[in-house]
Amino acid sequence: MSTHEVTNQVPAPTARDTAADPALYEALHREGAGWAEAEVRALGLRAWEEPAQEWGRLANEHEPILRSHDRHGHRIDEVEFHPAWHELMTVAVEHGLHASPWREDRPGAHVARAAKLYAWSQVEAGHMCPISMTYASVPALRVQPELAELYEPLLASRRYDFGLREPSGKLGLIAGMSMTEKQGGSDVRTNTTRAVPSADGSYRLTGHKWFTSAPMSDLFLTLAQAPGGLSCFLVPRVLPDGSRNTFHLMRLKDKLGNRSNASAEIEYEGAYARLIGAEGQGVRTIVTMVNATRLDCVIGAACGMRVGAVRAAHHAAHRRAFGAALIDQPLMRNVLADLVIESEAATTVALRLAGAGDRALRGDAGEAAFRRIAVAVSKYWVCKRGPAHAAEALECLGGNGYVEESGLPRLYREAPLVSIWEGSGNVAALDALRAMAREPACVDAFFAEVDSAAGADHRLDEAVAALRKELADPNDAQFRARRIVETMAVVLQGALLVRAASPAADAFCATRLAREGGHAFGTLPAGTDTGALLSRVREE
């Protein structure tokens, strides 16, 4: 036998689409955006095609390069991207994954956008950063109507127009956000960047920002200390006269993952800026942007789990060991089914949050209250589960999963980001406590949501009762914050799965609520219908 004869290796997946996810389509219809199914499916098919998959690989292997000066010594502050990055961005913008839902007066527009984001970002997660920030910039800009009138149509345009040029002369704009500074990080109230008013009503900003993602965006929302306190500003990269704003790129960050996306340290050196909202209201203004990107963090985590579960199941279906296909061996079926359960729970809650946001924007106060608390608890827990899920999916491939060509190392490196972005675990947990203390209506809305599944599963009922008792105890709330918020998130997921009659509901309630499983994936109790669960990730 030739030593180079290849056997028992896993073939490439057959043609399919990244949106071929029953949990996604079921949620899409429940949340009032069934009308978008055809477009979601078309984008999912495009995501699985060879060009898109290759763009994702190339954008990560050929990382952005900072060009601070031209060959003559003039400062240019530009970042050079591989063409694959621009291909990915073009598709995302053309399909409205950025700000276009804000201009579509149709119920379910934001749910449809969430589903398309879920389908397309399975190709490559890094370029979702500027897409998400552009989406989130619109509600913050609307605090200042004249700025929204000027920029919102271009932010919502379905034309990707890369390059530093005067914004009004472009076919479409991308927005970024620049908040944290080296001395404070998440404690943005300690920012030292100064904002000095000018006679024409604008401001001049001077300071150093520690982390600014997608620095080649056209507009940035940023925080700075004005005479009236910490305030929110809009900073364009190019001024109305065509000259460059004094917005200098100091270096690009060398990150664990998210390698395709440039993240920079920047300096404002008297940079031109426009005030958004009132002086001293900067945190209140920019929180509207943060809340929108937090939803995208949940969607991103759910997307990563889906990729991991599908790739692990595909490998197990085509790999043989000890005389049988891996997927037919009981312990591997336990692991894979458990990965599917976590994936479905994440997808279901992500789309529910998108639906709540959509209805809140249309004036539903109850949905707004529910969204306020549910985004915070889900941001904490779903994003926290991502790295463990990615590690287990990688392990299903064994040594092959540890090899870069499998794609699983990129998934693993990317997984922690959404748990850190827009408030790491402690920030999200404490924000949930703050919301419950300041806005009691959101607690009522949360329990109205989970109580709608009352009586359907005794384990869920018992978990809800225990949660009420937990919340009634005010002692050491901050010390217990993670446990409280984790319980809320898991109870919410359980209620949503039970109401949706998901194949994952029974095993989820058994393991995540009644604690009949272990701490690792693959510890489902005997009798779990693994066949029904694995059918959700198997190729047709």
ZAMARGU-4260 file (C-alpha; in steps of 0.2 Angstrom, whole numbers, plus 5000, padded with zeros to 4 digits):
<rodrens>
0) 5000/5000/5000 | 5006/5017/4996 | 5011/5028/5011 | 5002/5042/5003 | 4985/5034/5000
5) 4973/5045/5009 | 4959/5036/5019 | 4947/5041/5033 | 4949/5060/5030 | 4933/5071/5031
10) 4927/5078/5014 | 4922/5096/5012 | 4904/5099/5016 | 4892/5097/5002 | 4884/5113/4995
15) 4872/5121/5008 | 4869/5137/5016 | 4875/5145/5033 | 4857/5149/5036 | 4850/5131/5035
20) 4846/5132/5053 | 4829/5127/5059 | 4830/5137/5075 | 4834/5152/5065 | 4819/5151/5054
25) 4807/5146/5067 | 4813/5162/5077 | 4812/5173/5062 | 4794/5169/5059 | 4790/5170/5078
30) 4797/5187/5079 | 4787/5194/5064 | 4800/5194/5050 | 4795/5178/5041 | 4794/5189/5025
35) 4813/5190/5025 | 4816/5171/5024 | 4820/5171/5005 | 4834/5185/5007 | 4841/5176/5023
40) 4842/5160/5014 | 4850/5168/4998 | 4863/5176/5009 | 4866/5160/5018 | 4869/5151/5001
45) 4881/5165/4996 | 4891/5163/5013 | 4894/5145/5009 | 4901/5148/4992 | 4919/5146/4989
50) 4923/5165/4985 | 4916/5170/5002 | 4924/5156/5012 | 4941/5161/5003 | 4938/5180/5007
55) 4936/5175/5025 | 4953/5165/5025 | 4962/5179/5016 | 4956/5193/5026 | 4963/5184/5042
60) 4979/5178/5034 | 4983/5196/5027 | 4981/5207/5041 | 4978/5226/5040 | 4994/5237/5039
65) 4996/5254/5046 | 5002/5267/5034 | 5006/5282/5045 | 5016/5292/5033 | 5018/5293/5014
70) 5035/5291/5006 | 5038/5310/5007 | 5035/5310/5026 | 5018/5317/5025 | 5006/5311/5038
75) 4992/5301/5030 | 4985/5290/5044 | 4978/5276/5033 | 4976/5257/5035 | 4978/5246/5021
80) 4967/5230/5020 | 4968/5215/5009 | 4955/5216/4994 | 4945/5201/5003 | 4941/5213/5017
85) 4932/5225/5005 | 4923/5210/4997 | 4916/5205/5013 | 4911/5223/5018 | 4903/5225/5001
90) 4891/5210/5003 | 4887/5215/5021 | 4882/5233/5016 | 4873/5228/5000 | 4862/5216/5011
95) 4858/5230/5024 | 4867/5222/5038 | 4873/5239/5044 | 4861/5254/5046 | 4848/5251/5033
100) 4834/5244/5044 | 4833/5261/5052 | 4826/5268/5036 | 4814/5253/5032 | 4797/5257/5040
105) 4792/5239/5041 | 4788/5228/5056 | 4802/5215/5059 | 4816/5225/5049 | 4828/5224/5064
110) 4824/5205/5066 | 4828/5202/5048 | 4844/5211/5049 | 4849/5200/5064 | 4845/5184/5055
115) 4856/5190/5040 | 4870/5195/5052 | 4869/5178/5059 | 4870/5170/5042 | 4884/5181/5034
120) 4895/5183/5049 | 4898/5164/5049 | 4910/5168/5034 | 4921/5179/5044 | 4918/5188/5061
125) 4930/5203/5060 | 4921/5214/5048 | 4906/5213/5058 | 4914/5226/5070 | 4912/5241/5058
130) 4895/5234/5052 | 4889/5233/5070 | 4895/5250/5075 | 4887/5258/5060 | 4871/5250/5065
135) 4872/5256/5083 | 4877/5274/5078 | 4860/5279/5071 | 4850/5279/5088 | 4864/5289/5096
140) 4865/5302/5081 | 4846/5304/5083 | 4849/5313/5099 | 4855/5327/5088 | 4842/5329/5074
145) 4852/5340/5063 | 4867/5328/5063 | 4855/5313/5060 | 4847/5322/5045 | 4864/5325/5038
150) 4872/5308/5040 | 4859/5295/5042 | 4854/5293/5024 | 4872/5289/5020 | 4875/5278/5035
155) 4860/5268/5029 | 4865/5268/5011 | 4868/5250/5003 | 4884/5256/4995 | 4901/5252/5002
160) 4912/5267/4997 | 4929/5264/5005 | 4942/5278/5007 | 4945/5294/5016 | 4935/5308/5007
165) 4923/5321/5013 | 4907/5312/5019 | 4894/5322/5009 | 4903/5317/4993 | 4903/5298/4997
170) 4890/5285/4992 | 4889/5278/5009 | 4897/5279/5026 | 4904/5268/5040 | 4904/5273/5058
175) 4915/5269/5072 | 4916/5272/5091 | 4931/5278/5102 | 4927/5278/5121 | 4941/5269/5131
180) 4957/5277/5137 | 4972/5269/5144 | 4970/5275/5162 | 4952/5270/5164 | 4946/5257/5152
185) 4928/5253/5155 | 4927/5267/5168 | 4924/5280/5154 | 4920/5294/5167 | 4938/5295/5171
190) 4942/5300/5153 | 4955/5314/5151 | 4952/5319/5133 | 4947/5337/5133 | 4934/5346/5122
195) 4936/5365/5120 | 4921/5374/5112 | 4924/5385/5097 | 4915/5401/5092 | 4906/5392/5077
200) 4898/5379/5089 | 4910/5365/5086 | 4923/5358/5098 | 4941/5354/5097 | 4947/5337/5105
205) 4964/5333/5112 | 4968/5316/5120 | 4973/5298/5117 | 4961/5284/5115 | 4967/5267/5120
210) 4956/5256/5109 | 4947/5262/5093 | 4941/5248/5081 | 4939/5250/5062 | 4949/5266/5062
215) 4946/5269/5043 | 4928/5272/5046 | 4921/5289/5041 | 4913/5295/5057 | 4917/5291/5075
220) 4907/5293/5091 | 4918/5298/5105 | 4918/5304/5123 | 4927/5319/5130 | 4927/5331/5145
225) 4918/5347/5140 | 4916/5362/5151 | 4899/5354/5157 | 4906/5337/5160 | 4909/5321/5150
230) 4900/5323/5133 | 4897/5313/5117 | 4904/5320/5101 | 4904/5315/5082 | 4922/5316/5074
235) 4923/5315/5055 | 4940/5308/5048 | 4939/5321/5034 | 4933/5339/5036 | 4920/5348/5025
240) 4934/5357/5015 | 4942/5340/5011 | 4957/5341/5023 | 4961/5327/5035 | 4955/5330/5053
245) 4969/5329/5066 | 4964/5311/5070 | 4981/5302/5071 | 4984/5283/5071 | 4997/5279/5083
250) 4998/5260/5081 | 4987/5245/5077 | 4984/5232/5091 | 4991/5215/5090 | 4976/5205/5096
255) 4972/5187/5100 | 4959/5185/5087 | 4948/5197/5076 | 4964/5198/5066 | 4956/5204/5050
260) 4949/5220/5059 | 4960/5234/5063 | 4960/5241/5080 | 4970/5256/5084 | 4977/5268/5097
265) 4973/5286/5091 | 4977/5303/5096 | 4966/5318/5094 | 4976/5334/5092 | 4964/5348/5092
270) 4952/5337/5081 | 4936/5345/5075 | 4920/5338/5083 | 4902/5341/5084 | 4892/5339/5101
275) 4879/5325/5102 | 4866/5329/5115 | 4869/5341/5130 | 4886/5343/5138 | 4888/5331/5153
280) 4876/5318/5145 | 4889/5309/5136 | 4887/5292/5144 | 4868/5293/5143 | 4869/5297/5124
285) 4882/5284/5120 | 4873/5270/5130 | 4860/5269/5115 | 4875/5264/5104 | 4882/5252/5117
290) 4865/5243/5119 | 4864/5240/5101 | 4881/5233/5099 | 4878/5222/5114 | 4864/5214/5105
295) 4876/5211/5091 | 4888/5203/5103 | 4874/5190/5108 | 4871/5187/5089 | 4889/5185/5086
300) 4891/5172/5100 | 4876/5162/5094 | 4884/5163/5076 | 4900/5156/5083 | 4891/5142/5092
305) 4882/5137/5076 | 4898/5136/5066 | 4906/5125/5080 | 4892/5113/5081 | 4890/5111/5062
310) 4908/5108/5059 | 4910/5096/5074 | 4895/5086/5068 | 4901/5086/5050 | 4918/5079/5055
315) 4910/5066/5066 | 4898/5060/5052 | 4913/5057/5041 | 4927/5051/5053 | 4928/5033/5058
320) 4936/5027/5074 | 4936/5010/5084 | 4925/5002/5070 | 4911/5015/5068 | 4908/5033/5062
325) 4911/5045/5077 | 4893/5051/5076 | 4886/5034/5079 | 4896/5032/5095 | 4886/5036/5111
330) 4898/5047/5120 | 4902/5058/5104 | 4883/5059/5101 | 4881/5066/5119 | 4894/5079/5116
335) 4888/5084/5099 | 4870/5085/5105 | 4875/5096/5120 | 4884/5108/5108 | 4868/5109/5098
340) 4857/5113/5114 | 4869/5127/5118 | 4868/5134/5100 | 4849/5133/5099 | 4847/5142/5116
345) 4859/5156/5110 | 4850/5158/5093 | 4833/5158/5101 | 4837/5171/5113 | 4846/5182/5101
350) 4832/5183/5089 | 4820/5186/5103 | 4830/5201/5109 | 4830/5207/5091 | 4811/5206/5091
355) 4810/5215/5107 | 4821/5229/5100 | 4810/5230/5084 | 4794/5232/5094 | 4802/5244/5107
360) 4806/5255/5092 | 4788/5255/5087 | 4782/5261/5104 | 4780/5245/5114 | 4784/5250/5132
365) 4783/5232/5138 | 4795/5226/5125 | 4807/5240/5129 | 4807/5236/5147 | 4810/5218/5143
370) 4824/5222/5131 | 4833/5233/5144 | 4836/5218/5156 | 4836/5204/5144 | 4850/5211/5133
375) 4861/5214/5149 | 4859/5196/5156 | 4860/5188/5139 | 4876/5198/5134 | 4884/5191/5150
380) 4879/5173/5149 | 4878/5169/5130 | 4895/5177/5126 | 4903/5169/5142 | 4898/5152/5135
385) 4906/5155/5118 | 4924/5151/5122 | 4920/5134/5131 | 4908/5129/5116 | 4922/5133/5103
390) 4935/5123/5113 | 4923/5108/5114 | 4919/5109/5095 | 4938/5110/5091 | 4941/5095/5102
395) 4928/5085/5092 | 4940/5086/5078 | 4955/5080/5089 | 4972/5085/5082 | 4964/5090/5066
400) 4954/5104/5075 | 4970/5111/5082 | 4977/5114/5065 | 4974/5131/5057 | 4967/5124/5041
405) 4952/5117/5050 | 4946/5134/5053 | 4942/5130/5071 | 4957/5139/5079 | 4951/5155/5071
410) 4934/5152/5079 | 4942/5148/5095 | 4952/5164/5095 | 4937/5175/5090 | 4926/5168/5104
415) 4931/5178/5119 | 4930/5195/5110 | 4911/5197/5111 | 4912/5194/5130 | 4924/5208/5132
420) 4917/5220/5119 | 4905/5233/5125 | 4907/5228/5143 | 4916/5213/5150 | 4907/5200/5161
425) 4907/5210/5177 | 4902/5226/5168 | 4887/5217/5160 | 4882/5209/5176 | 4883/5225/5186
430) 4873/5234/5173 | 4859/5221/5175 | 4858/5224/5193 | 4858/5243/5190 | 4844/5241/5178
435) 4833/5231/5190 | 4837/5244/5204 | 4833/5259/5194 | 4819/5252/5182 | 4808/5240/5192
440) 4797/5239/5177 | 4810/5228/5168 | 4810/5215/5181 | 4791/5214/5179 | 4793/5212/5160
445) 4806/5199/5163 | 4795/5188/5174 | 4780/5191/5162 | 4791/5184/5148 | 4796/5168/5158
450) 4779/5166/5166 | 4771/5164/5149 | 4779/5146/5149 | 4773/5142/5167 | 4766/5125/5169
455) 4774/5118/5153 | 4789/5110/5163 | 4791/5108/5181 | 4810/5111/5181 | 4807/5128/5173
460) 4794/5132/5186 | 4805/5127/5200 | 4820/5137/5193 | 4808/5153/5191 | 4803/5151/5209
465) 4821/5149/5215 | 4826/5165/5205 | 4812/5175/5213 | 4819/5170/5230 | 4836/5175/5224
470) 4831/5192/5218 | 4822/5195/5234 | 4838/5194/5244 | 4847/5211/5244 | 4862/5205/5254
475) 4879/5205/5245 | 4870/5208/5228 | 4886/5214/5219 | 4896/5199/5226 | 4882/5188/5219
480) 4880/5197/5203 | 4887/5184/5191 | 4876/5170/5199 | 4860/5181/5199 | 4863/5186/5181
485) 4868/5168/5175 | 4852/5161/5183 | 4841/5174/5174 | 4849/5171/5157 | 4847/5152/5159
490) 4829/5154/5165 | 4825/5165/5150 | 4833/5153/5138 | 4824/5138/5145 | 4807/5148/5145
495) 4810/5152/5126 | 4814/5135/5121 | 4799/5127/5131 | 4787/5140/5123 | 4795/5136/5105
500) 4793/5117/5108 | 4811/5116/5103 | 4819/5098/5102 | 4832/5106/5114 | 4820/5111/5127
505) 4819/5095/5138 | 4838/5092/5139 | 4841/5110/5142 | 4829/5111/5157 | 4836/5094/5163
510) 4854/5100/5163 | 4854/5119/5164 | 4840/5121/5176 | 4838/5105/5186 | 4857/5101/5186
515) 4855/5083/5180 | 4870/5085/5169 | 4889/5089/5173 | 4899/5104/5171 | 4907/5099/5154
520) 4898/5097/5137 | 4893/5079/5134 | 4885/5076/5151 | 4867/5074/5145 | 4857/5062/5155
525) 4852/5045/5148 | 4837/5045/5137 | 4841/5061/5129 | 4834/5061/5111 | 4851/5064/5103
530) 4844/5060/5085 | 4832/5074/5086 | 4845/5086/5091 | 4858/5080/5078 | 4846/5082/5064
535) 4847/5101/5067 | 4865/5101/5061 | 4866/5086/5049 | 4868/5089/5030 | 4853/5086/5020
</rodrens>
